[in-house]
Amino acid sequence: MFERLKRTSWTAQWFMCGMVCVMDSAGKSFELKNGNRPENIQAVGCGGWDEKDRLHWVGIDLDVGHGRGKTCYATTEEAIEAASRVREFVGGAAEIRLSKSGSGVHIRIRIAGAPDNGRKIARCIAWWLAAQTNIKTDHSVLGRQNLWIWTKVIKPRGFELVLEANGEWMPPAAALEEPALATPAPPATDTHTATPVQERARRYLGKMAGAISGQGGHDATFHAACVLILGFRLSIDEAKPVLQEWNTKCQPPWSERELNHKLTEAAKQAGERGYLLIDDRREVTHKTWQAVNKPVTPPSEALACQVEAEIAGKRYAAKWPWHFVEHLTLALMPGTVTVLCAPKGSGKTFLVLQGGQFWHTQGYNPAILMLEEDREFHLRRALAHKIGNGAIGDPEWVKNNPDATRQIISENKPFLDSFGACIHEVLDSISTESVLKWVEAVSAAGSRVVVIDPITAKDPSERQWIDDHRFMMQAKRLVRRYENSLVLVAHPPKTISRDKRNSSWGDDVAGGMAYQNFSQTILWLEYMAHSEDVNCTTPHGTIMQHINRKLQIRKTRSKEGQGYTIGFFFDGGKVSFEERGIVDD
């Protein structure tokens, strides 16, 4: 067995450097030195350092399918992708090979210069690389001595080479710093300026034990960071002094760089924000509903936090590109759902794209899921609005004006690339579950305004009213969690008469009562067969205005605009909606 292993080309380099470790049948591990060949060898591995403690390789293991969720990958492909990040970081000087099971991944980084004190700095380098490349790995075994490369049982893909190591990598000085000896960050000392939420978070962490190196310290510290960012909804800057104070209990304390990394990673996590400010999550069985729902913080404190966020400008209604739509509805408050309903031919998608471009320029990072046509179709419409020329949407005009078309595309390339990324094409499946997953994904990515056009194109079910009810309730939970806004474009039922379409106030959206009952705002875009001159209230007084669309505010919970009608003029040549004012009765 030993001779067989020694003859393999990819392990010869370790034998030559005297870096091979073995494990006998009793489970005892020791180094192979001076040609010693023990009986009953069960496994052979490499620690990366030779008999003189000079470092040649650093190993990192990525587990797949076993271990804790935060330290392992779901698939081999994901683990290989993470290993490739490490390989790219070290300039290609890393070998990637599957583990003996064929599912996990081993990374071996070839170290330049054979530095001394190999046992110690191997661990330092492995920890540093894991932090820099943001990979999931069991920190307790980073840089360990026995990284096994051979056993009696080898599965079909065991030790299969994925990528070879090219060249050597010289670790920077920062990578050689022992994590346990890192300089601790200074604790927070100014508790008088702490906000009420920071003070509560400080008391909460005060009851948590400090992290201990070698005993899940990384996980404990990351959990503390998540408590602050997710549980108490603190920003990184607000959470930092609280985490620094807790850090004084850690053995040893973390450096400021490591604390910043933990907070940054916590801020990237998906999940509900502020759950420790809302209700008590303790498991209870034989208690009344009132006891189960007892808030952790006094209701006055929770409301005070919300009000303070509004005063500070952190909680606000996202703007619309139209004055009266914004100020009569406040439809885009955090945690709200708006339904925009309109019959075919009314131009509702042009309205959505005009709004989307405005939200894009405002930095709201909008996400617009188009369920009827592809990205190019809608991006061309958006371009027509931007340049104020609907001809770009006419294939015959494009064919007859190739030079002008190419110039338009070239001049607007930055816009097409940036706003085009906001338009999402139809999913492989448009079931309730897949659409909700999309909403959660774009919300977690930071989209302040999320649009689905049209929600009524979602796959029907045998009990559509139940399916729509479930969709609305879960969608509302998502926008509350991520504090963003959802706009659902809908059609009226096919059976409704035109007169009723233009006169009903909120009960004629396709999909049953769920959209009407559980949305905060309902806007109804009315197509006018003939344009009219009507009196409109404008910021400059009452003026006779020419309109060909009416936007009825059929429901609003955030403002007093319910019952008002706003006059619009849709210019087909410029592909643009212009708000003209509130239509006088």
C-alpha positions in Angstrom: 0.0 0.0 0.0 2.8 2.4 1.0 4.9 1.6 -2.1 1.8 2.1 -4.3 1.3 5.5 -3.0 5.0 6.5 -3.2 5.1 5.7 -6.9 2.2 8.1 -7.8 3.5 11.2 -9.4 1.3 13.7 -7.7 2.4 12.6 -4.2 6.1 12.2 -5.0 6.8 15.9 -4.2 5.6 15.4 -0.7 7.6 12.3 -0.1 10.7 14.0 -1.4 10.3 16.9 1.0 9.6 14.5 3.9 6.1 16.0 4.4 4.1 12.8 4.6 1.9 11.9 7.6 0.3 8.5 8.3 -2.4 7.1 10.5 -2.3 3.5 11.7 -5.2 1.1 12.3 -5.5 2.3 16.0 -6.2 5.8 14.8 -2.9 7.2 16.0 -1.4 9.8 13.7 2.3 10.6 13.4 4.9 11.9 10.9 6.8 9.6 8.6 10.5 10.2 9.1 13.8 8.6 8.1 12.2 6.0 5.9 10.0 4.7 8.7 7.3 2.4 7.3 4.8 1.5 10.0 2.5 -1.5 9.7 -1.3 -1.2 9.1 -1.2 2.2 7.4 -4.8 3.4 7.1 -4.3 6.9 5.7 -1.6 9.1 4.3 -1.7 12.9 4.2 0.4 16.0 3.9 0.9 18.7 6.5 2.7 21.0 4.1 5.9 21.4 6.1 9.0 19.2 6.1 11.0 17.6 8.8 12.9 20.9 9.4 9.5 22.8 9.8 9.9 24.6 6.5 6.6 25.4 4.8 6.0 24.2 1.2 2.2 23.9 0.9 -0.9 25.2 2.7 -4.0 23.1 2.7 -7.7 24.1 2.9 -10.6 21.7 2.9 -14.1 22.5 1.6 -16.8 20.1 2.8 -19.8 19.2 0.8 -23.1 17.9 2.2 -22.0 17.4 5.8 -21.2 19.7 8.7 -22.9 22.9 9.6 -24.6 25.0 7.0 -22.2 27.9 7.5 -19.1 25.8 7.0 -20.1 23.5 4.1 -21.4 23.7 0.5 -24.5 22.2 -0.9 -22.9 20.9 -4.1 -19.4 20.0 -5.3 -19.8 22.6 -8.1 -20.3 25.4 -5.5 -17.2 24.2 -3.6 -15.1 24.1 -6.7 -16.2 27.7 -7.6 -15.2 28.8 -4.1 -11.8 27.0 -4.5 -11.3 28.7 -7.8 -11.6 32.1 -6.0 -8.8 31.1 -3.7 -6.7 29.9 -6.7 -7.3 33.2 -8.6 -6.4 35.1 -5.4 -3.0 33.4 -5.2 -2.3 33.8 -8.9 -2.9 30.2 -9.9 -0.5 28.7 -7.4 -3.1 26.4 -6.0 -4.0 22.8 -6.8 -7.7 21.9 -6.6 -8.5 18.2 -6.2 -11.5 16.3 -5.0 -11.5 14.7 -1.6 -11.3 10.9 -1.1 -15.2 10.8 -1.2 -15.3 12.6 -4.5 -17.6 15.3 -3.3 -15.5 17.5 -1.1 -12.7 19.7 -2.4 -9.0 20.0 -1.3 -7.1 23.2 -2.0 -3.2 23.1 -1.8 -1.4 26.4 -2.2 2.3 26.2 -3.2 4.3 28.5 -1.0 7.4 30.3 -2.3 10.7 30.5 -0.3 10.0 27.6 2.1 9.6 29.9 5.2 10.4 28.6 8.7 8.0 27.8 11.5 5.8 26.0 9.0 3.4 24.4 11.5 2.4 27.8 12.9 2.2 29.9 9.8 0.4 27.3 7.8 -2.6 27.9 10.1 -2.2 31.7 9.9 -2.1 31.7 6.1 -5.1 29.4 5.8 -7.2 31.5 8.2 -6.2 34.7 6.3 -7.0 33.3 2.9 -10.3 32.0 4.0 -11.2 35.5 5.3 -10.0 37.3 2.2 -11.8 35.0 -0.3 -15.0 34.6 1.8 -15.1 30.8 1.6 -17.1 28.5 3.9 -14.8 26.1 5.7 -14.4 24.6 9.1 -12.0 27.1 10.8 -11.0 24.6 13.5 -9.1 22.5 10.9 -7.6 25.3 8.8 -3.9 24.7 8.3 -4.1 21.4 10.2 -1.3 18.9 9.9 -3.0 15.8 8.6 -4.8 16.7 5.4 -5.6 13.1 4.2 -4.9 12.3 0.6 -5.2 8.5 0.6 -7.2 5.8 2.4 -8.2 2.2 1.8 -11.6 3.2 0.4 -11.5 5.5 -2.6 -14.7 6.4 -4.4 -14.8 6.7 -8.2 -14.0 10.5 -8.2 -11.7 10.3 -5.2 -8.7 12.7 -5.5 -9.6 13.6 -9.0 -7.6 16.6 -10.2 -9.6 19.6 -11.1 -6.9 22.3 -11.7 -3.1 22.1 -11.3 -1.0 24.6 -9.4 0.9 27.0 -11.6 3.8 28.8 -10.0 4.4 29.7 -6.3 2.7 32.3 -4.0 4.5 34.5 -1.6 2.2 35.3 1.4 2.1 39.0 2.4 3.1 39.9 6.0 -0.5 40.2 7.0 -1.1 36.6 6.2 1.6 35.5 8.7 -0.1 37.1 11.6 -1.3 34.6 14.2 -5.1 35.1 14.5 -5.0 34.4 18.2 -2.4 37.2 18.7 -4.1 39.8 16.6 -4.4 43.3 18.1 -7.9 43.6 19.6 -10.2 46.5 18.5 -10.7 49.1 21.2 -14.0 48.7 23.1 -16.8 51.3 22.8 -16.6 53.7 25.7 -19.1 56.5 24.9 -22.4 54.9 26.0 -24.0 58.3 26.6 -24.5 58.9 22.8 -25.9 55.4 22.1 -29.4 55.3 20.6 -32.1 53.3 22.4 -31.8 50.4 20.0 -28.0 50.4 20.4 -28.4 50.3 24.2 -30.8 47.4 23.9 -28.5 45.6 21.6 -25.6 46.2 24.0 -27.6 44.7 26.9 -28.5 41.7 24.7 -24.9 41.0 23.7 -23.9 41.5 27.3 -25.7 38.2 28.1 -23.8 36.3 25.4 -20.5 34.6 26.2 -17.5 35.8 24.4 -16.0 33.8 21.5 -13.1 31.5 22.3 -10.5 30.5 19.7 -10.7 26.9 18.7 -14.2 26.5 20.2 -16.3 27.8 17.3 -15.1 31.4 17.9 -15.7 32.5 14.3 -19.3 31.2 14.3 -20.0 32.8 17.7 -18.6 36.2 16.5 -20.6 36.0 13.2 -23.7 35.2 15.2 -23.1 38.3 17.3 -22.7 40.4 14.2 -26.0 39.0 12.7 -27.8 39.7 16.0 -26.9 43.4 15.6 -27.4 43.7 11.8 -30.4 41.5 11.4 -32.0 41.2 14.8 -31.7 44.9 15.8 -31.6 46.3 12.3 -28.5 48.4 13.0 -26.2 49.7 10.2 -22.6 48.6 10.2 -21.5 51.9 11.7 -24.1 51.7 14.4 -23.3 48.0 15.2 -19.5 48.4 15.3 -19.2 50.1 18.8 -21.6 47.5 20.3 -19.6 44.6 18.8 -16.3 46.1 19.9 -17.5 46.2 23.5 -18.6 42.6 23.3 -15.2 41.8 21.8 -13.4 42.5 25.1 -14.9 39.2 26.4 -13.5 37.2 23.5 -10.4 35.0 24.1 -8.4 36.4 22.4 -10.1 39.6 21.2 -10.6 40.0 17.4 -8.8 42.7 15.4 -10.8 45.6 14.0 -10.3 44.3 10.5 -11.8 41.0 11.5 -14.8 42.6 13.3 -15.4 44.8 10.2 -15.4 41.6 8.0 -17.9 39.9 10.3 -20.3 42.9 10.2 -19.9 43.2 6.4 -20.8 39.6 5.9 -23.7 39.8 8.3 -25.1 42.8 6.2 -25.1 40.6 3.1 -27.3 37.9 4.7 -30.9 37.5 3.6 -33.5 37.4 6.2 -35.9 39.4 8.3 -34.5 42.7 9.7 -35.5 43.9 13.2 -37.0 40.7 14.5 -35.6 41.3 18.0 -37.4 44.7 18.0 -40.8 43.3 17.2 -41.9 40.2 19.1 -40.7 37.5 21.4 -39.5 34.4 19.5 -39.3 32.1 22.5 -41.0 28.7 22.1 -44.1 28.5 24.2 -46.8 25.9 24.3 -49.5 26.4 26.9 -49.8 30.1 26.9 -52.5 32.5 25.7 -52.1 34.3 22.4 -51.5 37.5 24.3 -48.6 36.0 26.1 -47.1 34.5 22.9 -47.3 37.8 21.1 -45.9 39.9 23.9 -43.4 42.3 22.4 -39.8 42.2 23.6 -39.6 46.0 23.6 -42.3 48.4 24.8 -44.6 49.4 21.9 -43.7 53.0 22.5 -40.0 52.2 22.0 -40.7 50.4 18.7 -42.8 53.2 17.5 -40.2 55.7 18.6 -37.6 53.9 16.6 -39.8 54.1 13.5 -40.5 57.8 13.9 -36.8 58.5 14.5 -35.9 56.7 11.3 -38.4 58.9 9.5 -37.0 62.0 11.1 -33.5 61.0 10.1 -34.6 60.3 6.5 -33.9 56.6 6.8 -37.5 55.5 6.4 -39.3 57.3 3.5 -41.7 56.8 0.6 -39.8 56.2 -2.6 -40.7 58.9 -5.1 -42.7 58.7 -8.3 -41.9 60.7 -11.5 -45.3 62.4 -11.1 -46.0 65.0 -8.4 -49.7 64.2 -7.6 -49.3 60.5 -7.8 -46.5 60.7 -5.1 -48.1 63.2 -2.8 -51.7 61.9 -2.9 -50.7 58.3 -2.2 -47.3 57.8 -0.6 -47.7 54.5 -2.4 -44.1 53.5 -2.1 -43.7 53.5 1.7 -41.5 50.7 3.0 -43.4 47.4 3.4 -46.2 48.3 1.0 -47.9 46.7 -2.0 -49.4 48.8 -4.8 -51.7 47.4 -7.5 -51.8 49.2 -10.9 -54.7 48.0 -12.9 -55.5 48.9 -16.5 -57.1 47.3 -19.6 -55.1 46.4 -22.6 -54.1 49.3 -24.8 -54.0 51.8 -22.0 -50.2 52.0 -22.0 -49.6 50.7 -18.5 -46.3 49.0 -19.5 -45.1 52.4 -20.9 -46.1 53.9 -17.5 -44.1 51.2 -15.7 -41.0 51.7 -17.8 -41.1 55.4 -17.4 -41.4 55.0 -13.6 -38.6 52.3 -13.7 -36.2 54.7 -15.5 -37.0 57.4 -12.9 -36.4 55.0 -10.0 -33.2 53.9 -11.7 -31.9 57.5 -11.8 -33.0 58.0 -8.1 -30.7 55.1 -7.1 -33.6 52.8 -6.0 -32.1 49.8 -7.9 -35.5 48.8 -9.3 -36.2 45.2 -10.4 -38.9 44.8 -13.0 -40.1 41.3 -13.8 -41.7 41.3 -17.3 -43.9 38.2 -17.7 -45.2 38.8 -21.3 -42.2 39.9 -23.5 -38.4 39.6 -23.3 -35.9 42.2 -22.1 -35.0 43.5 -25.6 -38.7 44.3 -26.3 -39.1 46.3 -23.2 -35.6 47.9 -23.4 -36.4 49.2 -26.8 -39.6 50.9 -25.4 -37.5 52.4 -22.6 -35.0 53.7 -25.1 -37.8 55.3 -27.1 -39.0 57.2 -24.0 -35.4 58.2 -23.1 -34.7 59.7 -26.5 -38.3 61.0 -27.0 -38.7 59.2 -30.3 -41.0 56.2 -30.7 -39.6 55.5 -34.1 -36.9 53.3 -32.6 -39.6 50.8 -31.8 -40.7 50.5 -35.5 -38.7 47.8 -37.3 -39.4 49.4 -40.7 -38.0 52.7 -39.6 -34.9 50.9 -38.2 -34.4 49.1 -41.5 -34.7 52.4 -43.5 -32.4 54.3 -41.1 -29.5 52.0 -40.2 -26.9 54.7 -39.5 -29.2 56.7 -37.3 -30.3 53.6 -35.4 -26.7 52.5 -34.8 -25.8 55.9 -33.6 -28.7 55.9 -31.1 -27.6 52.5 -29.8 -24.0 53.6 -29.5 -24.8 56.9 -27.7 -27.1 55.2 -25.2 -25.0 52.1 -24.5 -24.4 53.0 -20.8 -28.1 53.5 -20.3 -29.0 50.3 -22.1 -26.6 48.3 -20.0 -27.5 49.8 -16.6 -31.3 50.0 -17.0 -31.4 46.8 -19.0 -30.0 45.0 -15.9 -33.1 46.2 -14.0 -35.4 44.4 -16.4 -35.8 40.7 -15.6 -37.2 38.3 -18.2 -39.8 35.6 -17.6 -38.8 32.8 -15.2 -38.6 29.2 -16.3 -41.7 28.8 -14.1 -44.1 31.5 -13.2 -45.7 29.7 -10.4 -46.5 31.5 -7.1 -43.5 29.9 -5.5 -41.0 30.9 -8.2 -42.3 34.5 -8.4 -42.1 34.8 -4.6 -38.5 33.4 -4.7 -37.6 36.1 -7.3 -39.2 38.8 -5.1 -37.1 37.7 -2.1 -33.9 37.4 -4.2 -34.1 40.9 -5.7 -35.2 42.4 -2.3 -32.2 40.8 -0.6 -30.0 42.3 -3.3 -31.2 45.8 -2.4 -34.0 46.6 -4.8 -36.1 49.4 -3.2 -38.9 49.2 -5.8 -39.9 45.8 -7.2 -42.4 45.5 -10.1 -44.2 42.5 -11.6 -45.9 43.2 -15.0 -48.4 41.7 -15.1 -49.0 39.6 -12.0 -52.1 38.2 -13.7 -49.8 36.3 -16.0 -48.7 34.1 -13.1 -49.6 30.5 -13.6 -53.3 29.8 -12.6 -54.3 27.1 -10.2 -57.5 25.2 -9.5 -58.2 27.5 -6.6 -56.9 30.7 -7.9 -58.4 32.8 -5.1 -56.6 30.8 -2.5 -53.3 30.9 -4.5 -53.6 34.7 -4.9 -54.4 35.1 -1.2 -51.3 33.1 -0.3 -49.2 35.1 -2.7 -50.3 38.5 -1.3 -49.7 37.5 2.3 -46.2 36.2 1.7 -45.4 39.1 -0.6 -46.4 41.5 2.2 -44.2 39.7 4.6 -41.2 40.0 2.2 -41.6 43.7 1.7 -42.0 44.3 5.4 -38.8 42.3 6.1 -36.7 44.1 3.5 -38.5 47.4 3.9 -39.0 47.9 0.2 -42.1 48.4 -2.1 -43.8 46.0 -4.5 -45.9 47.2 -7.5 -48.2 44.7 -9.1 -49.5 45.4 -12.6 -52.9 43.7 -13.2 -55.7 43.4 -15.7 -59.4 43.8 -15.1 -61.5 40.6 -15.5 -62.3 39.8 -19.1 -66.1 39.7 -18.4 -66.3 43.2 -17.0 -68.0 45.8 -19.1 -66.1 49.0 -20.2 -68.5 51.2 -18.3 -67.9 49.2 -15.1 -64.1 49.3 -15.7 -64.2 53.0 -15.7 -66.6 53.5 -12.8 -65.9 50.7 -10.2 -63.7 51.6 -7.3 -61.5 48.7 -6.3 -63.3 45.4 -6.7 -62.6 44.6 -10.3 -59.0 43.5 -10.5 -58.5 40.1 -12.1 -57.5 37.5 -9.5 -60.2 37.8 -7.0 -60.3 39.9 -3.8 -56.8 39.3 -2.5 -55.1 42.1 -4.5 -57.8 44.6 -3.5 -58.0 43.5 0.2 -54.3 43.2 1.0 -52.7 46.0 -1.0 -52.1 49.4 0.5 -52.8 51.3 -2.8 -54.8 50.7 -5.9 -54.3 52.8 -9.0 -56.6 52.4 -12.0 -55.4 53.7 -15.4 -58.3 54.6 -17.6 -57.9 54.7 -21.4 -59.9 57.5 -23.0 -61.3 56.8 -26.5 -61.2 60.5 -27.2 -59.0 63.2 -25.6 -60.7 65.9 -23.7 -60.1 69.4 -22.4 -60.9 69.4 -18.6 -60.3 71.7 -15.7 -57.4 70.4 -13.6 -56.0 71.6 -10.3 -52.2 72.1 -10.7 -49.5 73.6 -8.5 -50.2 76.8 -10.4 -54.0 76.9 -9.9 -56.9 75.5 -11.9 -56.1 75.3 -15.6 -57.9 73.8 -18.6 -55.8 70.8 -19.6 -55.8 68.4 -22.6 -55.8 64.8 -21.4 -56.2 61.3 -22.9 -55.7 59.2 -19.8 -57.1 59.2 -16.3 -55.4 57.7 -13.2 -58.0 57.0 -10.5 -56.7 56.5 -6.9 -59.2 53.8 -5.8 -57.5 53.0 -2.5 -54.7 54.5 -0.4 -53.8 53.8 3.2 -50.8 56.1 3.5 -52.4 59.3 2.4 -55.7 61.0 1.9 -55.8 60.8 -1.9 -58.5 58.0 -2.3 -61.2 59.1 -4.7 -59.1 61.6 -6.7 -58.6 61.3 -10.4 -55.3 62.5 -12.0 -55.3 63.6 -15.6 -52.5 62.5 -17.9 -51.6 63.0 -21.5 -49.8 60.1 -23.2 -47.7 61.3 -26.1 -47.3 58.3 -28.4 -44.6 60.0 -30.5 -42.4 60.6 -27.4 -43.7 57.5 -25.6 -44.2 59.5 -22.5 -46.8 60.1 -19.8 -47.2 63.7 -18.7 -49.1 64.5 -15.5 -51.6 67.4 -16.1 -53.2 67.8 -12.7 -56.1 66.6 -10.5 -59.3 66.4 -12.6 -62.0 68.6 -11.1 -65.4 67.0 -10.6 
